[in-house]
Amino acid sequence: FSFRSKHRPFLLLVSLLHVHTPLITTKKFLGKSRHGLYGDNVEEMDWMVGKLLDVIDKEGLKNTTFIYFASDHGGSLEAHRGNAQLGGWNGIYKGGKGMGGWEGGIRVPGIVRWPGVLPAGTVINEPTNLMDIFPTVVHLAGGAVPQDRVIDGRTLLPLLQGTVQHAEHEFMFHYCGVFLHAARWHQKDSGIIWKAHYATPVFQPEASGACFGRGICPCFGDGVTHHDPPLLFDLSQDPSEANPLSPDTEPL
């Protein structure tokens, strides 16, 4: 692994197959974790990311390289082998992979490293999304995004550097395939994050938070419930989306 582009700008995209079924793990990492095959796979992914970072550091590029680590969706709750969970864990967040609305399907890690510019240990609790990568990379390269169409992403640099306190995304729309399942409004003057669900998957079993009967939750048809009025949550108070609001409980 060598850097031909060491002295000029480069873009390296690494899409790992890890933490995805069927969890291909090399012998070196089998049994390394206390959390079964999924944990072993996480250990191997961690090692691979470490090797990449080591090369960046060894080549003297640490302070001039912007690194962004993220996932494309939350853990897959339905992925099991016997009693072993093969698809990760979404913490307090409801739902998982394949769900366009529930937080467990769309909240993912976002970790940035750029020691020469960004202070370590900073936590930014603002909604951003993977569509922001494109304008961020264009910004870093000194370019301009196309002006002949609407670009949904926003450059992350002002937020990361602290020159603005809030992400530019006042509204975010969450699709499952081509179907709008939910939308959030980040009410800037109050800091409240409202989220409306227009359609939610029918869980099987009902209290499981997943679609074990189908293997993955569908986006449309008899596998979803449509809500009119929408289910409404205050994510700033109820991030696990356990208590839908009503005019009685939330007059505002």
C-alpha atoms as one frame of an Amber mdcrd trajectory, in Angstrom:
protein
   0.000   0.000   0.000   1.880   3.069  -1.226   0.961   6.696  -1.799   1.540
   7.859  -5.348  -0.453  10.981  -4.493   1.456  11.855  -1.328   2.350  15.347
  -2.551  -0.955  16.252  -4.157  -4.607  16.006  -3.126  -6.087  12.512  -3.067
  -9.446  10.937  -2.291  -9.517   7.399  -0.911 -12.886   5.684  -0.424 -12.809
   2.403   1.498 -16.099   0.485   1.638 -15.642  -2.385   4.068 -17.668  -5.590
   3.794 -17.383  -5.992   7.559 -20.187  -6.043  10.159 -22.470  -7.303   7.403
 -23.746 -10.855   7.059 -22.410 -13.431   6.372 -19.639 -11.926   8.579 -16.572
 -13.207   6.730 -13.860 -13.152   9.411 -10.258 -14.340   8.954  -8.849 -17.011
  11.277  -6.689 -14.456  13.064  -9.786 -12.766  14.512 -12.117 -15.723  15.142
 -12.838 -15.959  18.870 -11.070 -12.663  19.612 -14.214 -10.978  20.961 -16.531
 -11.828  23.857 -19.438 -10.927  21.558 -19.396 -13.852  19.148 -18.866 -13.708
  15.409 -20.207 -10.157  15.108 -17.742  -8.949  17.744 -14.894 -10.773  15.959
 -15.864  -8.985  12.751 -15.830  -5.601  14.535 -12.351  -6.411  15.895 -11.087
  -7.185  12.388 -12.634  -4.016  10.946 -11.017  -1.993  13.751  -7.632  -3.538
  12.890  -8.077  -2.733   9.170  -8.997   0.913   9.866  -5.969   1.102  12.177
  -3.666  -0.107   9.387  -4.992   2.632   7.087  -4.474   5.310   9.741  -0.949
   3.998  10.401  -0.008   4.570   6.733  -1.423   8.122   6.850   0.648   8.796
   9.986   3.818   7.132   8.648   3.682   9.197   5.458   3.506  12.420   7.501
  -0.021  13.195   6.298  -1.788  13.053   9.664  -2.344  16.799  10.082  -3.338
  17.411   6.461  -5.761  14.536   5.888  -9.487  14.761   6.585 -10.830  11.332
   7.599 -14.528  10.541   7.973 -15.707   7.167   9.309 -19.406   6.285   9.114
 -21.938   3.558   8.362 -24.739   3.440   5.812 -27.471   2.231   8.195 -28.149
   0.923  11.691 -27.707  -2.661  12.857 -29.743  -5.468  11.280 -31.939  -6.812
  14.084 -33.292  -9.729  12.062 -29.866 -11.242  11.267 -29.602 -14.285  13.564
 -28.033 -17.726  13.597 -29.794 -19.695  16.311 -29.669 -17.418  19.351 -26.649
 -15.477  18.070 -27.271 -11.912  16.901 -25.309 -11.361  13.674 -26.380  -7.847
  12.779 -25.287  -5.484  15.527 -27.137  -3.543  18.185 -28.833  -0.129  18.080
 -28.803   0.804  21.745 -31.802   2.834  22.883 -32.934   3.544  19.317 -36.022
   1.819  17.938 -35.840  -0.285  14.769 -32.936  -1.182  12.536 -31.651  -1.824
   9.010 -34.185  -1.425   6.219 -36.322   1.026   8.198 -36.411   4.474   6.667
 -38.018   6.200   9.628 -37.116   4.788  13.035 -33.874   6.115  14.551 -32.342
   2.642  14.872 -32.342   2.342  11.097 -30.807   5.714  10.289 -28.640   6.866
  13.234 -25.054   5.821  12.563 -21.592   6.619  13.949 -19.933   9.675  12.487
 -16.272  10.022  13.480 -13.975  12.688  12.019 -10.184  12.985  12.390  -8.127
  15.959  11.208  -5.558  16.751  13.934  -4.051  19.791  12.235  -7.395  21.565
  12.108  -9.988  20.010  14.433  -9.505  19.623  18.200  -9.742  16.054  19.516
 -12.588  14.950  21.763 -15.186  17.383  20.416 -18.767  16.091  20.362 -21.219
  17.792  17.996 -24.846  16.888  18.626 -26.319  18.150  15.363 -28.107  16.244
  12.583 -25.945  15.665   9.504 -26.140  12.957   6.865 -24.039  11.045   4.355
 -25.177  13.351   1.538 -23.011  15.993   3.251 -19.842  14.138   2.216 -20.046
  15.322  -1.411 -20.159  19.103  -0.741 -17.601  18.687   2.082 -15.098  17.023
  -0.280 -15.780  19.648  -2.960 -15.232  22.395  -0.343 -11.930  20.814   0.785
 -10.751  20.625  -2.835 -11.515  24.313  -3.390 -14.247  23.590  -5.902 -17.892
  24.599  -6.211 -20.900  22.288  -6.193 -23.068  22.293  -9.356 -25.418  25.275
  -9.499 -27.864  23.823 -12.042 -29.626  21.526  -9.546 -30.564  21.287  -5.875
 -27.803  19.665  -3.822 -29.243  18.131  -0.660 -25.946  17.922   1.219 -24.197
  20.752   3.063 -20.487  21.134   3.744 -19.629  19.961   7.262 -16.592  22.212
   7.681 -18.238  25.260   9.336 -19.930  22.959  11.867 -16.747  20.965  12.531
 -14.612  24.112  12.877 -17.137  25.781  15.196 -17.820  28.800  12.996 -21.533
  27.849  13.121 -23.376  26.183  15.995 -26.131  24.456  14.021 -26.191  22.223
  10.965 -27.868  23.768   7.929 -30.416  20.951   7.842 -33.518  22.481   9.398
 -35.595  19.703   7.825 -34.606  16.133   6.983 -36.698  13.667   5.014 -36.330
   9.956   5.665 -37.212   7.594   2.834 -37.604   3.840   2.745 -36.855   3.121
  -0.909 -38.889   5.755  -2.783 -41.492   6.086  -0.010 -41.366   8.964   2.501
 -41.669   7.357   5.924 -40.663  10.196   8.255 -39.468  13.790   8.449 -37.700
  15.764  11.173 -37.748  19.449  11.973 -34.823  20.840  13.943 -36.518  23.893
  15.471 -33.529  26.196  15.789 -35.001  28.814  18.104 -35.932  26.184  20.708
 -33.470  23.345  20.100 -36.355  20.877  19.920 -36.234  18.151  17.276 -39.708
  17.106  16.149 -40.127  13.922  14.109 -43.245  12.873  12.225 -43.799   9.298
  11.012 -46.165   8.935   8.048 -45.608   5.187   7.661 -44.018   2.608   9.957
 -43.244  -1.073   9.384 -45.508  -3.689  10.952 -43.279  -5.468  13.471 -43.443
  -9.266  13.744 -43.876 -10.095  16.592 -45.571  -6.814  17.448 -43.369  -5.832
  20.411 -40.092  -7.041  18.882 -39.055  -3.806  17.137 -38.171  -5.803  14.012
 -39.691  -7.867  11.180 -38.528 -11.369  12.079 -41.339 -12.951  10.037 -40.074
 -11.363   6.786 -36.351 -11.175   7.509 -36.297  -7.410   6.861 -38.979  -4.733
   7.104 -40.684  -3.686   3.851 -41.181  -0.116   2.629 -44.739  -0.364   1.310
 -47.804  -2.567   0.941 -49.383  -4.618   3.709 -46.084  -4.590   5.614 -46.458
  -0.947   6.687 -48.993   1.053   8.686 -49.921   4.542   7.437 -50.529   7.213
  10.080 -52.995  10.076   9.594 -52.368  12.210  11.559 -48.688  11.217  11.649
 -47.040   9.797  14.754 -45.180  12.711  16.331 -42.185  12.546  18.678 -39.976
  15.081  20.451 -36.575  13.486  19.828 -34.832  15.937  22.135 -36.800  14.473
  25.080 -37.603  11.010  23.716 -34.751   9.763  21.476 -35.981   6.152  21.701
 -39.320   7.206  20.173 -41.304   5.450  22.884 -43.979   8.094  23.581 -45.939
   9.521  20.629 -47.269  12.994  21.361 -50.890  14.042  21.217 -52.648  17.414
  21.593 -53.376  16.392  25.192 -49.752  15.625  26.132 -48.181  18.386  23.987
 -50.430  21.391  23.374 -47.723  23.125  21.282
